[in-house]
Amino acid sequence: MTTILPDTSVDRVLGKEAKRLAKALDIRTVQQLLEHFPRRYIDANALSDFSELGEGEHVTFMAVVTRSTQRSFQRRRGFIVEVTVEDSHGSPLRMAYFNGYQARKDLVAGVRGLFHGKVTTFNGQLTLNNPAYDIHSTPEDAAATPMAQPALSSGPMALYPANRHITSWEIKRGITALLDVIDFSRWPDPVPRSIAEAETLPDLGAAYRMVHLPSVHGEHKDGLKRFRVQEALMMQGVLQRRRREASRSSGTSMPVTEAGLLCAFDAQLPFELTDGQQRSGELISQDLTQSSPMNRLLQGEVGSGKTLVALRAMLQVADAGAQSVLVAPTEVLATQHFRSLSRSLGALAEQPLPGDPQDTSKPRVKLTLLTGSQRPAERKQALLDIASGQAGLVVGTHAVLGKTVQFAQLGLVVIDEQHRFGVEQRSALRERFTPTPHMLVMSATPIPRSVAMTVFGDLELTVLDGLPGGRSPIETHLVPTMRGPAWIQRVWQRVAEQVRAGHQVYVVCPRITTSAPTAQEIDRQLEFRFGMLPGQQQTMLAAQSEQRSSAGTPITREWAEAFVSQDASVELIAERLASNEQLAGARLEALHGQLPPEAISETMSRFEAGQIDVLVATTVVEVGVDVPNATTMVILDAESFGMSTLHQLRGRIGRGSTSSNLCLLVTRMPESHPSVERLRQVAQHRDGMELARLDMARRREGDVLGASQSGKVSSLKHLRIIRDEDLIIRAAEHITRLSAEDPTWQTAPELAAAVEEWEQEHDDAAEYVSQG
C-alpha cells in the first residue's frame, strides 16, 4: 500500500470527493484536510439550541421534525414543502424546500437529523431554504429500539466549518476515511519527545483521532492541547531564530557623552524623572553602549512618560554623532510628536519654537519633520538635512524609512507601536541599514505578557512603571442617552461648568462631516458594533451581562444603517455647541485630520496655550497632546471606538494638578447591547493592562507575525494568546532550554524543519517598509 504523507494529494485517497473539498474549501492535501478542525461538538443524542443561529451564517444543527406540509405556488407550477423542526427547548424553526420531492418523502414527523444551510429571514423570522440534511433516526427506529437503549449512539459529534458547497457530515466522512488508512508513525513529528512527555501530550495520530473522533466528551481537548503546544513551539522557534539572527548583526556603540546634549537636557528639566523613567532610561542607555543593536520594547501606561524616555535615548545617540528617527502612525501624530519634542528640547533645539530663547552656550541639535503633505521646498530641505546628517533627530511616518530617504548614519529607530509594525517589518528594517540601527518600540497600550511574547517576542521587554507627579485621578461614567434628553443636556451642563471654572474640554466625535458615510464605512461599523456581516439583514439584540436576558428584539440592517449614519460629526457638534446657550461666550474650535497641517498645528498650539475652551475633534487628539488644564473629555457615540482607543483618549485629561477629572462615554445604543457592556468595562477599569486583556479576548489576536496585528484574521490556527498564556510561556521556556543545550537543534531536526517551513508560510510582509 502506498504510504500516505502530509503532502499527499487528497484525490489519491478519496477520489471524486477530493474535487468537492478542493472547490468548497480549497483543501488539496491530506494534512490540510486533517487540519480542518471541528468548530464545535454536540451530543449525538441531544438536539441543538436555535438561539445560537445567526442570520447569514452557514450552520449545522440537530433537530427533530414535528410537522411537514405542502402547498402549491399561486402563479407558477411547482410546490413548497414546509418543514417545522424543534430544538432542545421546543422552539420551532420553519424551513422550506422548493419542489422538494425527496424532502416530502424523508422529512416526516418524528424524524431526527442533521440539517445544514444558510440562515436567512422571512417575515421577521429566521429560516433556511433548501437545507441539506442527513437523517439519523426515523419514527420506526425509535419504535424498534428498547426503552433502555438510546435511539442513537452516545458520545460527542464533531461539527465542521462548512459552506453552501459542502456539508459538515461530508467533511467528516472524508476525514474518517483518512484516519482509517494513515500510518502516522511515518509522519514527521515536530514536537520533540522530551517536550511531549513534559507536557503529557498524545502522539500525533492519537491527537488527530481525539480531535475528529472523540470517544467521550472532553477528549478532544487533550488532542487540541497537542496542536496548541506544537503551534506555540513553531511561533517561539521562529522568534528565537530571529533573535539569534539579530544578535549577529553589527551595530554601533553609542556611549554617554559628558557635557553633551543628554546632560544639558537633564539639567534643564523642570521636574524629577520618575523611578520608572530612570530605571527604563538606564536599561536603554546600557543597550546603546553595546556593539550589537538594541531591540527593546518600552511598555507603559497612558501618560507614563514614554516619549520623554525615548527622547533621552535619541539625545544619547546624537551625542555619539548619529541620527535618530521617531516613527509615528499618521502625519497628524507625527506633527504633534514634532511639536512635543521641540517643546521638550527648548533652547537645545537648533530651531526652537517661536518665543523660546536661544542659548548659544549650550549644545544644540536639529529636529526635522518629514511628511508627505509638506511643501516641495520644505520636503527637499528636510531630505537634504537627513542625507547630510545635519538633522540629528527626525520625526515622520513609516515612509521616512523607505528607500527614497537616505540617512547619513541612522543610529536609533523609535517606533510608536500604534504604527502596527510586526516582527517581519522590524526584521526587514534591520536589513535596510548598515550598520544595523538600535531599535526602541513604544507600546501605546499595556500588553499582557503572552501578547508581548508573540507580537514582540524578538524584543527585550521593559515596563515603565508609575506616572509622573501631579497626575490626578479620572472618573469615567457611561451616559446612555436612550434614557431621555436630560442625560445629554446634563453632559453639556458639566462642560459649561468646567469652562466657567477656567478649565478646558475635549469633545471627541467618530466622524468629520455630516455627509453620508461610505458603504465600506457602514459595513465596518455594523460588524464592529452589531456583529452584522456584509449582506446580513438582521441580528438579535443579546446582552453579555448575566443580569440581563439574552433574548431580545431583532435589529434590522435598515435600522442599524440609519443608526450609524447619525453618528456625531465634528462639523455638526461644533455648530450645535456654538448655539448652545449654556456655552454662550465659550471659545470653541474644530479639529480633524482633513484640515491642512498648518491649521492643525495652529489649533493645537492655541489649545495648549489656553486660547480655546472647548475643542471638538476626532481621534487626532488620541496621542501626543499634553494640556494640563484640560479636565473633561466627552466621547460621543463612544461604542464606535475600540477599548484601547477609549483608554488612550481618556489619558489626555488628568495631566495636571486639578482635583477632579471627568470622562463621559456617551452612547445612543440600547443599554442591553454588548457594545454598551464594553463601555461599562472601560468605565469600571482604570488599569490599562486589564482593559488590554478584555479587548484582546473580545477581538482575538490578529495576525501577530504579519503586517496586521488586530482584527479577526489570524495566522494562528489553534492558539489563542490570552487563553493559552501559560502554554505560550512554557513553549518559550522549552525553546530556550533546547537552544541552550543544543544551539543547532541537531537533536530536534523535525522541529527545526517545521519552524523554517512555518516561518516561510507566515513571512508575507517583507516589502512593507520599502513600499512606504
N, C-alpha and C positions, 0 to 999 in steps of 0.2 A: 504493500500500500504506500502511496506517495506521502511523504512527510508534509504535514501542514504547518507552516511557519507564520509568524505575524504578518508578513507582507504577501502571503499567498492570496491570489485573487479569489474573491468570493464565488465567482462563477465556476471555478474548478470544483467547488464543494456543493453549491446549491443549485447550479444550473440556471433555469429560467427565472427563478426567484431573485437571482442576483441583479437582473435588469431592473426589477421594480425597486430594489434597495438603492441602486445607483441613481435612478430617476427621482425617487422620492426623498432620499436623504443624502445623496452623494457619497454613499458608502461603497467602497470598492475592494477593500482588503479585509482579511479575517480579523485583524486587530481592530480596525475601525468599527466593525460590527460588534465585537465583544466590548468595545469601549462605549457603545451606545447604551448607557446605563438607564435603568428604570427611573421614572420621575417620582413614582411613589408606589406603595404596596397596599393592597386591600385584602381583607379576609375573603377567601373563596366562598364562604357561606354567607357573608354579610352583604347587604345592599349598600349602595353608595348614598351620599348626602348631597342632594341637589343644591344646597346653599353654596357649595363650592364651585358651581358652574359660573363661568363668566362669559358675557357676550363677546363674540369674535374669536373665542378660543376653540381649538380642536381638542375635544375631550373624549375620554373613555370612562364609562361608568357601568356598574352592575345595577340592574333594576328588574322588577317583575311586572309583566303585562297584566293590567287589570281590565282593559277594555279595548276592543278593536271594532271600528265601524268603517263603512264605505259610503261615499257619496259621489255623485256624478258632477262633472263640470257643467256649468249652466250654458256657456256659449260655445263650447267645442267638445269634441269627442274625448273620452277618457274618464278616469275616475281618480279619487284620492282615498287612500286607506289612512285613516286617522287612528293612531295607536296611543293609548294612555298608559304610562308606566308610573310606578311609585317607588320612592326611595325608602331608606331605613326609618324615616319619620312619618311615612304615609303621605308625604307631599306628592301631588301629581305633576306630571310633565307630559304635554301632548307633543307627538311627533307626527310628521306627515310623509307618506310615501306616494309619489305621483305615478299612477299606473302600476301600483305595487302588487303585481300578481303573486310574487313569491312571498312578500311580506304578509299578504292576506292569508296565505296558507300556513306560514310558520308562526306568526306572532298572534297567537290566540291567548285568551285569558289564562293565567296560571303559568305561562312560560317565563322562565328566568334566563337572562342572558346579558352579555356584554354588548354595549352599544358605543359606536364611535362616529363622531361627526362634528360639524361646526355649529356652535351655538349662535342662534340669531334671535330676533324679537319679532313677534307678530301680535298685534292688538295689545301691546304693552306687556306681553308675557314671553318668557324665554321658551324657545322651541328648537327642534332640529328637523331639517328637511332631508329625507332620504338617508338617514344614518346607516352605516354598515352595522351588522350585528353578528354575534356568534352565540348560538343557543347553548346553554349549559344544562338546563333541565326542562322537562315538559310536565304537564299535569299527570301524564301516565307514569313518568319516572317517580314522581312523588307518591303515587298510589301504590306502586310496586315495591317501594322501599320500606322496610320495617320501621316502626316508630322510633326504635332505639338507635337507628343509624341515620346520620345526616344525609341530606339529599346529595351533597357534593363532598369531595374530599376536603378535609380540613387543612388549614395552613395558609400562608400568605400567597398572594398572586401579584406578580410584577406587572405594572402598567408603564408603557414606554412612551416617550415623546414621539408623537406621530403627526400626520397631516392628512390632507384630503386624498393623497395618492396611496397611502398605506395605513393599515390599522395596527394597533398595539399587538393583537394576537398573531398577526402575520410576522411582525418583527420577532416575537417570542419564538415562533416555530423555527425561524432561521437560526436564531442563537442556540436553541436547544439542539438542533441538528449538528451545529459546530461542536458543542460541548461533548457530544457523543463520540466524536471521531478524532479529536485533537489529543496528541501526546504532549502534554506540557513539559515533560522532562527534557524535551528537545528545544524548548524556548529559552532564549537568554533571560536571566532574571537580574535586573539592575539593583535589587536590594541585597547587599552582602549578607551572608548567613549570620554573621555576628550581630548585625543590626536587627535582622528579622527575629533572632532569638531574644535580644534585649527588649524589643517591642512586642514580643509574643504574637507574631504575625503568622497567618496561614501561608502555605506555599501558593504560587501563582495560580495553578489550576484550581485549587480548593477555593481561593478567593473569588475567582470568576463564578464558580458554581454557587457560592454563598450569596453573591450579588444577584445573579439571574434566576437561580432556582433554590431559594432558601427553603429548608425543610421545616423550620419552626420560626415563629415570629421573633424578630430581633436579630436573627442570624446574619442578615445582610449587613448589619453594622460592623461585624467583625471583618467581613470581606472588604467593605468600603474603607475601613481603617488602613488596610494594607495598601490600597491605592492612594490614599491621602499621604501616608508616610512616603511612598515612592515619589509622589509629586513634590512633596516638601524637600526630599533629598535632591531631586533634579534642580529645583529652584536654588537651594542653598549651594549646590555644587557649582552652578553657573556663577553665582555671586562670588564664591570662593576663588574660582578661576580668574574672574575679573579683578578681584583684589590682588591676586598674585601677579597678574599681568601689569596692573597699575603700579605695584611696588617696584617693578623692574624699570619703570620709566625714569628718565633722567630729569630731575628738577633743578632748581637754583636756590641756594640758601639765601634767606633774607633776614639777616640778624638785626637786632635792635641797635639803632644808632643814638649815641648820647648827643644831646643838644640838637636833635633833629625835629622833624615835624611832629612825630608822635609825642615827644616830651613837651614840646610847645603847646600842643593841643590839650594834653592832660593838665598843664599848668593853667590854662585859661578856662577850664571847665568851671561853671559857677556852682557845681554840686559834686558830691562824692559819688563815685561809682558804687553800685550795689555789690554785695558779696558775690552774687551770681555773675555779674558783669566782669568783676575782677577775675574770678575763677575761670570763666569761659575765655576771657582775653588771654590769660596766661597759657592755657592749653593751645590756643590758636597761635600765639606768639612762638611757642616752642616748636609747633609744626612747621612754621615758616622758616625756622632756622635750619631745618633739615634739608639735605640734598635730594631726598625723594619727595615727590609732590604731595602736599596735603590734600586729603579728601575727607572733609568733615561736614557733618550736618549739625547746624545750630538750631535747636528746638526750644521755643519759649512761648509763654502765654502772651495773649494780646497785651501790648503795652509794656512788655518786659525790657525793652531797650535793645533789641537785636541789631537794629540799624547802627546804633552807636558802637556796638562791639565790632560790627563789620567795618565801620569807618576807621576805627583804630588799627585794624589789621591792614587796611588799604594804605594808611599812612606809614606803617612799618615797611611796607613794600616800596612805597615812594621814596622813603629814606634810603633804600637799597638801590635806587636808581632804576626801578622797573615800574611798569604801569599796572593799574587795576581797573576792572570794569564791573559795574553793578548792572545786572540784567533784570529788567522789570517786565511784567507780563503785558502791559499796554503802554502806548505813548503817553496817555494821561498820567499814569502812575510813574512812568519814567521822568516826566516833567516834575511831578511832585517830589520824587526822590532827589532830583537835581536841586530843587529849592531847599529841601530839608538838609542836604549835605552842605549846600552853600551857607545856610544859616548856622549850621553847627561849626563850620570852619571859621566863619567870621573873618578876622583880619589875616588868617593864614591862607585864604583863597587869593590867588593871583588876580582874580577879578571879583572882588567882594560885591555883595548885593548893594544896591543904591542906599546910601545913608550910612553904610558901615565904614569905620575909619580904616585907613591903610597904615600899617606899621612896617616900615622898611627894615626895622631891626630884627624882625622875625623871619624864619624861613617861610616860603610860600609855595603853593602847589596849584597848578592849573586844573580846574574842573571843567570838563567838556561834556555837553549834551549832544547826542546824535539820534535823531528821529527821522522818520520818513516824511513828515509834514514840514520840515524846516525849509526855509527859502534856499534856493540853489546856492547862493553865495555863502550862507551860513553853513550849509552842509559841506560845501567844498572846503571851507576853512577848518571845520571840525575834522574832516578826513585827513587834511594836511597835518593838523596838530597831533592826531593819533599816530599817523605814519612816521612823523619826525620824532616822536617821543616827548614833545612839549606838553602834551596832555597827560598828566600823571594819573588823574582819576577820570574815568569815563562812565557815563550813565547812558543806557539805551535799552531798546527791546532786544529780543533774541537775534534780530537782524544784524546787530552790531558784531556778532560772532561769525557772520558769513564770510565767504571768501573775498568779497569785494572790499572788506575793511581790513587794512593792514596795520598791525601794531609794530612799533619799533622793538619792544620787549614786553610781552604780556606776562606779568608775574603772578597775578591773582584774579580769579573769576569769582564773583559773588552772585549767586543766583537766588532770586526770590522764588520760593517753592510754588507760589501760585502760578508761576510760568509753566508748571507741569513738565519739567524736564524729567524723563525717565532714565533708567540705568543706561539704556543704549545711547541716549542723547549725550549723556556725560562721557561715555566711552568714546563716542565719535569726536567730542570736543577735545578730549585729551590727545587724540591722534592728529588734530589740526595744527597744533603748535609745538615747536621745538625750541628750547627745552619745554617740557610739559609744565603748564602753569599750575600753581596751587589752586585749590577749589574749595569754596565755602558755600554750602547750600543752606538758606534760611527757611525754616518752616513757618508759614504764616499761621498755621493752626496746630495745636498739640496733636501728636501722632502716637497711638498705642505702640508698645514695643514690638509687637508682632508685625505691625504695618511697617514700622521703621526698618525691620529686618528684611522685609521683602522689597518695598519700594526703594529703600535707601541702604540695602544690605552691603553695598560696596563702600559705604562711608562710615567713618568713626562718628559715633553719636555723642553730642554734647547737649546737656539740658541746662537752659538758662533759668535758674530758679528766682523767684521773688519778683517784686515790682519796684520801680523807683519810688523814692519817698515822695509823700504829698498826694499820692493817688487816693481817691475816696471811693467808697462802695457805690454800686449801681443797683437800683431797684428796677426789675423788669416786670411788666404787667401785660396781660392779654386784654385786648379791647374788642369784644365781639359786637360789631355794630348791628347785627340782626336783632339785638335786644331793644333797639329803638334809637331814634335820632339823638336822644340826650347823651348817649355814650360818645359819639363823635364830637358833639358840642362841648363836652367836658374836656376832650383832648385839646381843642383849640383854646379853651379857657386856661388850661395848665400852661400852654405855650405862651399865652399873653401874660400870665403871672410871672413867668421866668424872664420875659423881655422887660417887664416893668421893674423887675429886681436887678436889671443890668446885666443879665446873662444872655447867652446865645443858644440857638436851637437849630438842629438839623431836622429836615423833613425829607425822608427818602421815598422815592416812587419807583415802581418797576419799569415804567415806560417814559419816553421823552415827549411824544406828541399825542394828540387825540386822534390822529389818523388810524384807520383800521390796521390791526396787526396782520402780518402775512400769514398765509396758510401754514407755513413751516413753524412760525412762532406759536400759532394757536395749537398745532399738534403737539409741540414740545410742552406747552403749559398744561394741556389736557392730560397728557401722560404723567407729568410731574405732580400735578395737584389732584387729579381724579383717577389716575391709573387707567385712563381710557386710551386704548391703542388707536392708531390711524384706521379709519373706516368703521370703528366700533360706534354703534348708535346709542348705547345705553349702558349704564353701570349702576350698581347698587350702592346706596349710602350705608356704609358699615363702619362703626366705631371700633377703635382698638382698645378702648378703656373697658375694664371689667365691670365698671359701674353703669355702663350703657348697653342697651340691647344691640346685638349685632345686626338685627333686621332693620329695615327702613324703607323709605320710598325710593324708587328708581330716579336716577339723574340722567336725563336725555342729553344727547350730543348738542342739540339745539340750545338747551338751557346753559350747558357748560360753555359753549362758544360765546353766547351772549354775555355770560358772567366774565369770562376772560377779556372780552372786548371792552369791558367797562373798567379795566384796571386803571388805577390812578396814574396820571401822567404829570410830568414836571410842568408843562405848559398850563394844563387845566388847574392844578392845585395852586400854582403861583398866582394865577388870575383870581381864583376864589379867595385866597388868603388876602390878596390886595384889597378886596372889597369887604372883608370880614370886619365888622365894627369893633370886635374885641381887640383886633390888632391894628386899629387906627393909629397911624404915626410910626408903626414899626418899619424898619428898613429891611425890605425883602429883596432877594436876588435868586435867580435860577442858574443852575449849573448842570451840564451834562457833556458827554463825550463828543457830541457832534459840533460843539462850539469850536471856533478857531483856537489854536493853542494859546495865542496871546490873550484872548478873552478869558480862557480857563485860568491862566496864570494870574491875571489881574483880579479876577473874582476871588480866587483863593487868598491872594495877598490882602485884599480888603477884609475878608472874613477873619483872617488871622490877626489883622490889626484892630479888630473890633468895630469896623465900619459897617458891618452887616449884622442885623439881629437874627433874621431867620433865613437859612439857606435851604432852598428847595432843590434837591439834587437826585441824581441816580446814584448807583454804587461807585461812582468815581471817587467818593469820599471814603471808600472802604479801607484804604491803606495809605499811609504816608501823610496823614493830616493830623496836626497836633495843635489844638486850640484849647488851652486850659480853661478858658471862660465858657466853653460850651458844656451845658449841664443837662440838656434834654435832647432825646432823639425820638422822633416819631417815624415809624416804618409802616407805610400804608400797603395794604394787600401783602402783608408780611409772609403769607404762606407761599407766595411765588418765589421766595428766596430759599436757598439751602441753609441748613443749620450752621455750617461754618461761616457762611456769609453774614448771617444774622449776628453771630458771635463777634465777627470782625467789626461789623458796623457798630455794635454796642460798645466796642472798645475805643471808639472815637470820643466818647464822653468820659467823665470821671478822671480826666488827666490833670486836673488842677487841685486846689485845696478846698473846693466847695464842699459843704457839709452833706449835701444830698444831690443825687443824680438819678434821672428817670429815663427809662427806655420803654416806649409804648408800642406793642405789636398789634397793629390794627388789622382786623380781618372781617370780610363780609361773608365768609364761609359759614355753613351750618356748624354749630358747635360740636356736633357728634361726628364730624368728618375726621378721618385720620390726619389730614393736613393740619387741623387745629390741635390735635393731640401732639403733633410735632412742635407747634408753637408753645404749647404748655411745657414741654420738656426744656425748651430754651429758657422760658421764664423761670423754671424751677432750678435749673443748674447754672451756677456761675463758673464751674470747673470746666475749662475748655477740653481737658482730657476726656471727661465723661461724655461731653457732647460729641467729641470725635468718635467715641465708641458707638454711641447711639446712631450717629449719622452713618457710620460705616456699616453697622448691622442693617440699617434700612436700605441703603443704596447698593450694597455689595461693593466689592473691592475695585472693580475696573481692571484694566489691563496693566498690572503692576510692573511689567517689564517692558512695556511699549511706550508709544508716544502719549497714549491716553491713560490717565490714572483715575478716572471716575466713570460712573455710568454702569450699564448692565453688561457691556461686552467685556469678557474677562478671558485672559489667557490661561487661567486656572480652571481645570475641568472639575476636579473633585475637592480641592482645598478651599476653605473659607477662612480668611485671615483672622477674623475676630473669634469665630467659633473654635478654630484649631490652633489658637495661640500657643498653648503648651506644646503641641505636637511640632509646630514650626521651630520653637526654641530648642526642643530635643533634636530635631533634624540638624540644626546648625551645630549643635554640640557633637553629633556623630560625625559630621563632615570635618569639623575642626580636629577631632581626635584622629580620624583617618589620615588627614593631611599631615599631622604631626608625626604619626608613626610610619607613614608611607607616602612621602611627598609626591611621588609619581603615580600613585594609585595602582601599582603593579599587582597588588593583591585583590583589587576590585576592578578588573578590566571591563566587565559588563556595565558597571556603574559609570566608568569613565566614558565609554562609548555612548551610553544613553544620555549623559549630561551634554556631550558635544552635539548629539542629534537634537536634543531638546532646545539647546541654545540656538541652533541654526533655524529651527522652526519658529522661534519667537523673535528672531533678530530681523525685524521688519521696519526699523526706523533709522537706519544708519545715515540716510540722506537728509534727515530732519533739519539739522543745523545748517548745512550748506544751502538748503532751499530757502532759508530765512522764513 
